[in-house]
Amino acid sequence: MEESVREEAVLPSAPGEAEHPALGLANSAVALPGGHMADLLGTPARAERWLTQRDLAPEDTGMAEMCATQLRSLREQVRSLLASRVAGRPALPAAVKAVNDAMTRVPTASLLLWDEKTGPYRATPHPTTAIVEHALAVIAADTADLLTSPDAARLAACASPPCNRFLLKHGRRQWCSTRCGDRARAARAYARRTATE
């Protein structure tokens, strides 16, 4: 477990994660060499840190296990949708439903509010009790946007086993990080050497 924690601390973001929180969520469970796994949402504290780093929740939210479980559950559905898009196959109806449910769980209408000093204004309410639901809705909406935007054509799975991350391709690059690219090139060189022996 400690090895996974060290690995995830130095793991760079995959291309596209900065623009798409859906990619970040999908990539929050990382397969590492040697059969290890790093889960950035593995505990409520880690899930809260992940949300806070992406401005999807305030610090000291006090996330409970139930909320972290909801986030991990949406992650699996988003991963399923991205994998379906990359493979060019139909999406699982349950994954589509989960994303739609997350998007519609919180109010999106900008309501009329009234401040005693400044007067009327409009805002979308996000009560403290709905922080996780709001974060899930934002990620779900981004998933829908990503899958229906021109960026969807650039969506790819990292081409360096055992990595399971997704990325937006730039040019010919098929890897989520330099580390994965180096590992793939080393594996190809090793395969060429052993084939000629």
Secondary structure, DSSP 8 states (H G I E B T S, - for coil): -HHHHHHHHH----TTTTT-HHHHHHTTEEEEGGGEEEETTSSHHHHHHHHHHTTSS-TT----HHHHHHHHHHHHHHHHHHHHHHHT----HHHHHHHHHHHHSS--S-EEEEETTTEEEEE----GGGHHHHHHHHHHHHHHHHHHSGGGGGEEE-SSTT---EEE--TT---SSHHHHHHHHHHHHHHHHHHH-
